[in-house]
Amino acid sequence: SWLRYIVASYKDLEENGTEIIAHEKAHIDLRHSYDILFAGLLAVVQWFNPAIWLLRRELKSLHEYEADRAVLDSGADPRSYQLLLIKKAVGAGRYSLPTA
């Protein structure tokens, strides 16, 4: 998502559309694009400052945690959402979790 636009593949929408749209909508509602844009402008001015690069990375991580929290608060099943995040991070068929 960027500003007020969401781009997703048809496959993702068919498989997990509700969670993905909720996640991306949270980025839009929380105005994360503006934070990223501001951090990018700071990096242009302070490109030599290592703290700026750390700030940008931490800001992106914080945005993902906030969007994930919004999805869970919307009523998504935590276990299935966790598996979706793992699948998106490492790819389908490359993870296995022990079940109790």
C-alpha positions in Angstrom: 0.0 0.0 0.0 1.1 3.6 -0.6 -0.9 6.6 0.5 -4.5 5.5 -0.2 -3.8 2.7 -2.8 -3.5 -1.0 -2.2 -2.0 -3.3 -4.8 -2.2 -7.1 -4.4 -2.1 -10.1 -6.6 -5.3 -12.0 -7.5 -3.8 -15.1 -5.9 -3.2 -13.4 -2.6 -6.7 -11.9 -2.6 -8.3 -15.3 -3.3 -6.4 -17.2 -0.7 -6.2 -14.6 2.2 -7.9 -11.5 1.0 -9.6 -10.5 4.2 -6.4 -10.5 6.3 -4.2 -8.9 3.6 -6.7 -6.1 2.9 -7.1 -5.5 6.6 -3.3 -5.3 7.0 -2.9 -2.9 4.1 -5.9 -0.8 5.1 -4.3 -0.4 8.6 -1.2 1.0 6.9 -3.4 3.5 5.1 -5.5 4.4 8.1 -2.4 4.9 10.3 -0.8 7.0 7.5 2.4 5.0 7.4 3.3 6.3 3.9 3.8 9.8 5.3 6.2 8.4 8.0 8.2 6.6 5.4 8.2 9.6 3.1 9.4 11.8 6.0 12.1 9.3 7.0 13.3 9.2 3.4 13.6 12.9 3.2 15.6 12.9 6.5 17.9 10.2 4.9 18.5 12.4 1.9 19.7 15.2 4.2 21.4 13.1 6.7 22.7 10.3 4.5 26.0 10.1 6.4 24.3 9.6 9.8 24.0 5.9 10.7 21.2 6.7 13.1 18.9 7.7 10.2 19.3 4.3 8.6 18.5 2.6 11.9 15.5 4.9 12.4 14.1 4.0 9.0 14.5 0.3 9.6 12.9 0.4 13.0 10.1 2.6 11.7 9.2 0.0 9.1 9.2 -2.7 11.7 7.0 -0.7 14.0 4.6 -0.1 11.1 4.3 -3.8 10.4 3.7 -4.5 14.1 0.9 -1.9 14.2 -0.7 -3.2 11.1 -0.5 -6.8 12.4 -2.2 -5.7 15.7 -5.0 -4.0 13.7 -5.6 -7.3 11.8 -5.8 -9.2 15.0 -8.0 -6.6 16.6 -10.4 -6.9 13.6 -11.1 -10.5 14.6 -8.7 -12.6 12.6 -7.7 -15.9 14.0 -4.2 -15.4 15.6 -2.9 -18.9 14.7 -3.9 -18.7 11.0 -2.7 -15.2 10.7 0.7 -16.2 12.2 0.9 -19.0 9.6 0.1 -16.6 6.9 2.9 -14.3 8.0 5.3 -17.2 8.0 4.2 -18.3 4.6 4.7 -14.8 3.2 8.1 -14.5 4.8 9.6 -17.8 3.8 7.4 -19.0 1.0 4.8 -21.7 0.8 6.0 -25.3 1.6 9.2 -24.2 3.3 8.0 -24.1 6.9 6.8 -26.7 9.3 5.6 -26.1 12.8 5.1 -28.9 15.4 1.6 -29.2 16.5 0.5 -30.3 19.9 
